[in-house]
C-alpha cells in the first residue's frame, strides 16, 4: 500500500502540470534537428554534458520544436522523424599490478574496441504534451514523457526501461553521472562515486514523476532492477532526486541529494534473476548520496567543477556496502580543446578493500558532434586491480 501511495502522489504532482494550459518554454532549446540549433546550444564544453539551456529542454520532455509540424485536432507531430546515431571507438591499455596470465591478454596487451558502443536514437516530440526517447542496438532502452507546464514550472510522468543506465534513467539532467551515460569522464567508476558503488548503472524498469524549474528539480518514482517483463506488481523500490540550482557569481550551480530505497520482489526478474521463472526473489536497494555541480567562465575559459558522496549503509543489498567520494574539474581552454582532472575513492566494506584513482583527461572537439578524448587513471590503495589505465576514445553523434 505504501508503494501505491508513492505512485499516486507522484502522478498527482505531474497531473498538476498536465491540467495546466500548455505553452512553450521561455527558452527555446532542442535537439539540433528538431530546433535547427547547434550542439553547443544545449551542451557545455563537450557532449554529453548539458548546460542550463539543455536541461530546460530535457525537463520539457523534448517537445519544443522549431521545425515544420503536422497539426490537426489533437495532433502535433514534426514533419520529419528525428533520428540520431551514436558511435564510440576506444583503445584501452591497462598496466596490471599482477598479470592475469603468463601471456598477457585483453587490455593488458592493448585492446581495440571497435565499436565500444553503437546505438540508434529516435527522440523528440510526439504531441503537444508528449515526448519520447528510444535507444536501440543489441538491446532497447526508452521512455515516453507526458508533460505539462504552468508558469515556469514543468511537470511530467514517464514510464521507462533501460538495459544499463540504472534507476535515474527516468529523469536526470545534470552532469554528475547519476545516470550512467550522463557522466563527464569516460572512466566512470574512477570519477563518479555513485557509479563506483553501483547505484547508477544496470538494467532497470520503472515509472517516474518530476517537476523542474530554473530553481529546483525534484523527482520520485517506483522501479525495479529488472530487465524484460518482470511480474513485480507494486513490490518495487523507490528512487528519488532533489536539487536546487542557484546562480552565484555568474556560475550556474546545483546542490542535490539522491537515493534509492526499498525492495523489489518478483519471480520473472528477467536478466537479473539467477532463478528466473522458478522462485520468488527479493532485491533490496538502499543507497544515498549528495552531489554538486558548477558551470561558468574564468579568464575567458569555461570551467565545470563537480563533487559527490555516495553511501550504501546496509548489508544484503543489491550493491556492495561501502562509501565513495569523487571530485572533478574540466577547463575549456577554447571551444575546441580542454583538460580535466578527476579523483575517486571507494571503500568496499563488504570486501574490506579500498581503491583510489586519479584521472587526467584531454578533449579535442574535432566538430561539435565529434570528440577525441584520451584519459589516464593512476590507482593506489589495496584494492587496485591495475596500476594504471589509458583510454583513447573517439565519440561521434550525428
C-alpha positions in Angstrom: 0.0 0.0 0.0 2.9 2.4 0.8 4.3 1.9 -2.7 0.9 2.5 -4.3 0.7 5.8 -2.3 4.1 6.9 -3.5 3.0 6.3 -7.1 -0.3 8.1 -6.7 1.4 11.1 -5.1 3.9 11.2 -8.0 1.1 11.1 -10.5 -0.8 13.8 -8.7 2.3 16.1 -8.8 2.7 15.5 -12.6 -1.1 15.9 -13.3 -1.0 19.4 -11.8 1.2 20.4 -14.8 -0.8 18.3 -17.3 -4.0 20.1 -16.4 -2.5 23.5 -16.9 -2.6 25.2 -20.3 0.4 24.1 -22.3 2.9 26.6 -23.6 6.4 26.6 -25.0 9.4 27.1 -22.8 10.7 30.6 -22.2 14.0 29.4 -23.5 14.0 27.5 -26.8 16.4 24.6 -26.6 16.1 21.4 -28.6 17.8 18.6 -30.4 19.8 20.0 -33.3 17.5 18.8 -36.0 14.2 19.4 -34.1 15.1 23.1 -33.4 17.7 23.8 -36.1 20.2 24.8 -33.5 23.9 23.9 -33.0 25.0 21.3 -30.5 26.5 23.9 -28.2 23.1 25.4 -27.7 22.4 22.5 -25.2 25.8 21.2 -24.4 28.5 22.6 -22.1 32.2 22.1 -23.2 31.6 18.8 -24.9 29.0 16.1 -25.5 27.2 14.6 -23.5 27.3 17.3 -20.7 24.3 19.7 -20.7 24.1 23.4 -19.9 21.0 25.2 -18.4 19.5 25.5 -21.9 19.8 21.8 -22.5 18.4 20.9 -19.0 15.4 23.1 -19.7 14.7 21.3 -23.0 15.1 17.9 -21.4 12.8 19.0 -18.5 10.2 20.0 -21.1 10.1 16.4 -22.3 11.8 17.0 -25.7 8.6 18.6 -27.1 9.8 22.1 -28.1 10.2 22.4 -31.9 11.1 24.9 -34.5 10.7 22.6 -37.5 7.5 22.2 -39.6 4.7 20.5 -37.7 1.9 18.3 -39.0 -1.0 19.6 -36.9 -4.7 18.8 -36.7 -7.3 18.4 -33.9 -5.4 16.6 -31.1 -2.3 16.1 -33.3 1.1 17.8 -33.4 4.0 15.9 -35.0 7.2 17.1 -36.5 7.2 16.6 -40.3 10.5 14.7 -40.0 11.3 11.9 -37.6 14.4 13.0 -35.5 16.8 10.0 -35.7 20.4 10.0 -34.5 23.3 7.6 -34.3 26.0 7.5 -31.6 29.3 5.8 -32.0 32.2 5.2 -29.6 35.5 3.7 -30.7 38.1 3.1 -27.9 41.6 1.9 -27.4 42.4 0.7 -23.8 45.7 -0.3 -22.3 46.0 -1.4 -18.6 49.1 -1.9 -16.6 48.1 -4.5 -14.0 49.6 -5.0 -10.6 49.7 -8.7 -11.3 49.3 -10.1 -14.8 46.2 -12.2 -15.1 48.1 -15.0 -17.0 51.7 -15.6 -18.0 50.7 -14.4 -21.5 49.0 -11.0 -21.3 45.6 -10.7 -22.8 42.8 -8.1 -23.4 43.6 -4.6 -22.2 46.9 -5.8 -20.8 48.2 -6.1 -24.4 46.2 -3.1 -25.6 42.6 -3.7 -26.8 41.0 -2.0 -29.8 37.2 -1.8 -29.0 35.6 -1.2 -32.4 32.9 -0.3 -31.6 32.7 0.1 -27.9 29.2 1.5 -28.4 26.8 1.8 -31.4 23.2 2.9 -31.0 20.4 4.4 -32.9 18.2 7.1 -31.2 14.7 8.2 -32.1 13.7 11.0 -29.8 11.6 14.2 -29.8 8.1 15.4 -29.9 5.1 13.0 -30.2 2.4 15.6 -29.4 1.8 19.0 -27.7 2.2 17.2 -24.3 4.1 14.0 -25.2 7.8 13.4 -25.8 9.8 10.2 -26.2 13.3 8.8 -26.3 14.3 5.4 -27.5 17.7 3.9 -28.0 18.3 0.6 -29.7 21.2 -1.6 -30.7 21.6 -5.0 -29.2 19.1 -4.0 -26.5 16.3 -1.4 -26.2 16.1 1.5 -23.7 13.4 4.1 -23.8 10.7 6.3 -22.2 7.6 8.2 -23.0 7.0 11.5 -21.2 3.6 13.1 -20.5 4.4 16.7 -19.9 2.6 19.9 -18.8 3.7 23.4 -17.9 2.4 26.1 -15.6 4.3 29.3 -15.3 8.0 28.5 -15.4 7.4 25.0 -13.8 7.3 21.8 -15.9 5.9 18.6 -14.6 5.8 15.1 -16.2 5.3 11.4 -15.6 7.2 8.9 -17.5 7.2 5.1 -17.8 10.7 3.9 -18.7 13.1 1.0 -19.2 16.9 0.8 -19.6 19.3 -2.1 -20.2 22.3 -0.4 -18.5 21.7 3.2 -17.3 20.3 2.5 -13.8 17.3 3.8 -11.8 17.9 7.5 -12.6 17.2 6.9 -16.3 13.6 8.0 -15.6 14.8 11.6 -15.2 18.2 13.1 -14.6 19.6 16.2 -16.4 22.8 17.0 -14.5 26.4 16.0 -15.5 27.5 14.3 -12.2 26.9 10.8 -13.6 23.8 9.7 -11.7 22.7 8.2 -15.0 25.5 6.1 -16.4 25.7 7.8 -19.9 25.5 11.3 -18.4 29.0 11.4 -16.9 31.8 13.9 -17.7 34.6 11.3 -17.9 34.8 8.1 -19.7 36.5 6.4 -16.7 33.2 6.3 -14.8 33.9 4.2 -11.7 37.1 6.2 -11.2 35.4 9.6 -11.2 31.8 9.1 -10.1 31.1 7.8 -6.6 27.6 6.7 -7.4 28.9 4.5 -10.3 31.6 3.1 -8.1 29.0 1.8 -5.6 26.8 0.6 -8.4 23.7 2.7 -7.9 23.9 4.5 -11.3 24.2 1.5 -13.6 22.5 -1.7 -14.6 19.1 -2.8 -16.0 16.1 -1.1 -14.5 12.4 -0.6 -15.2 10.1 1.9 -13.6 7.8 4.9 -13.6 9.0 8.4 -12.5 7.3 11.7 -11.9 9.2 15.0 -11.8 8.9 18.8 -11.5 11.5 21.1 -12.9 12.2 24.9 -12.9 15.1 27.2 -13.1 15.4 27.0 -9.2 14.6 23.4 -8.3 14.4 19.9 -9.8 12.6 17.1 -7.9 11.7 13.5 -9.0 10.3 10.4 -7.3 9.4 7.0 -8.8 8.9 3.3 -8.4 11.5 1.0 -10.0 13.0 -2.5 -10.0 16.5 -3.7 -11.0 15.0 -5.8 -13.7 15.1 -6.5 -17.4 12.4 -7.8 -19.7 8.8 -8.1 -18.4 9.1 -8.6 -14.6 6.0 -9.7 -12.6 6.6 -7.3 -9.8 3.2 -5.7 -9.3 3.8 -2.8 -6.9 6.5 -4.8 -5.0 9.0 -2.2 -6.2 11.8 0.0 -4.8 11.7 3.8 -4.8 14.1 6.3 -6.4 14.3 10.0 -5.6 16.2 13.1 -6.5 16.1 16.7 -5.2 18.3 19.5 -6.4 18.4 23.3 -6.1 20.1 25.3 -8.9 21.3 28.7 -7.7 23.3 31.1 -9.8 26.2 32.6 -7.8 28.9 34.9 -9.1 28.0 34.1 -12.7 28.2 30.3 -12.1 25.3 28.1 -12.8 25.2 25.8 -9.8 23.5 22.7 -8.5 23.4 21.2 -5.0 21.4 17.9 -4.7 20.5 14.7 -2.8 19.6 11.4 -4.3 18.9 7.9 -3.3 17.1 4.5 -3.7 15.2 2.6 -1.0 13.0 -0.4 -0.5 12.7 -3.9 -2.1 11.7 -5.4 -5.4 10.1 -8.8 -5.4 9.4 -10.9 -8.5 9.6 -14.4 -9.9 10.3 -13.4 -13.5 13.1 -10.9 -13.0 14.5 -11.0 -16.5 18.3 -10.8 -16.8 18.7 -10.0 -13.1 17.2 -13.2 -11.7 19.5 -16.2 -11.3 16.5 -18.5 -11.0 14.2 -16.8 -13.4 10.7 -18.2 -13.6 11.1 -20.6 -10.7 11.3 -18.9 -7.3 10.3 -15.6 -5.7 13.3 -13.3 -5.5 13.9 -10.2 -3.4 16.3 -7.4 -4.3 16.9 -4.9 -1.5 18.1 -1.5 -2.8 19.4 1.0 -0.2 21.8 3.9 -1.2 22.0 7.6 -0.5 24.2 10.5 -1.8 24.8 14.2 -2.2 26.3 15.9 -5.2 27.1 19.4 -6.6 27.9 20.9 -10.0 29.0 24.4 -11.0 29.5 25.8 -14.6 30.8 29.2 -15.5 33.8 31.1 -17.0 37.2 32.0 -15.6 39.5 34.3 -17.6 37.6 33.7 -20.8 37.7 29.9 -20.4 34.8 27.6 -19.4 35.0 25.7 -16.1 32.9 22.9 -14.7 33.5 21.6 -11.1 31.7 18.6 -9.6 31.7 16.7 -6.3 29.8 13.7 -5.0 29.5 11.5 -1.9 27.6 8.2 -2.1 26.9 5.6 0.6 25.5 2.1 0.8 25.0 1.7 4.5 23.1 -1.6 4.7 24.2 -5.2 4.3 22.5 -7.7 1.9 21.6 -5.1 -0.7 21.9 -5.2 -4.5 25.1 -3.1 -4.0 28.2 -3.7 -2.0 28.1 -2.0 1.4 30.5 0.9 1.2 31.1 4.6 0.6 32.5 6.6 -2.3 33.7 10.2 -2.8 34.6 11.8 -6.1 35.5 15.2 -7.5 36.5 16.5 -10.9 37.1 19.7 -12.8 37.2 20.4 -16.5 38.7 23.6 -18.0 37.8 24.5 -21.6 40.9 26.3 -23.0 38.8 27.1 -26.1 35.7 25.8 -27.8 37.8 23.1 -29.3 40.3 22.0 -26.6 40.1 21.3 -22.8 41.7 19.5 -19.9 40.3 17.6 -17.0 41.3 16.2 -13.6 39.3 13.7 -11.6 39.6 11.9 -8.2 37.7 9.0 -6.8 38.0 7.0 -3.6 35.8 3.9 -3.0 35.7 1.9 0.2 34.1 -1.5 -0.3 33.3 -2.5 3.2 31.9 -6.0 2.2 35.3 -7.0 0.8 37.3 -4.7 3.1 39.0 -3.1 0.1 39.8 0.5 -0.7 40.6 1.9 -4.1 41.8 5.4 -5.0 42.1 6.7 -8.6 43.4 9.9 -10.0 42.5 10.6 -13.6 43.8 13.2 -16.1 42.0 13.9 -19.4 42.1 15.9 -22.6 39.5 16.5 -25.1 39.5 17.8 -28.7 36.2 18.8 -30.3 37.0 17.9 -33.9 33.5 19.1 -34.6 30.7 20.0 -32.2 29.4 16.4 -32.6 32.8 14.6 -32.9 35.3 14.4 -30.0 38.6 12.7 -29.4 39.3 12.2 -25.7 42.3 10.5 -24.1 42.1 9.7 -20.3 44.8 8.2 -18.0 44.0 6.8 -14.5 46.5 6.0 -11.8 45.5 3.7 -8.9 46.6 3.3 -5.3 45.5 1.6 -2.1 45.0 -2.1 -1.6 42.0 -2.5 -3.9 43.6 -1.6 -7.2 43.4 -4.3 -9.8 45.7 -2.3 -12.1 48.3 0.4 -11.6 47.2 2.5 -14.5 44.8 2.5 -17.4 44.8 4.5 -20.6 41.7 5.1 -22.7 41.6 6.9 -26.0 38.0 7.4 -27.2 36.6 8.7 -30.5 33.0 9.8 -29.9 30.6 10.8 -32.8 26.9 11.7 -32.8 25.1 12.5 -36.0 
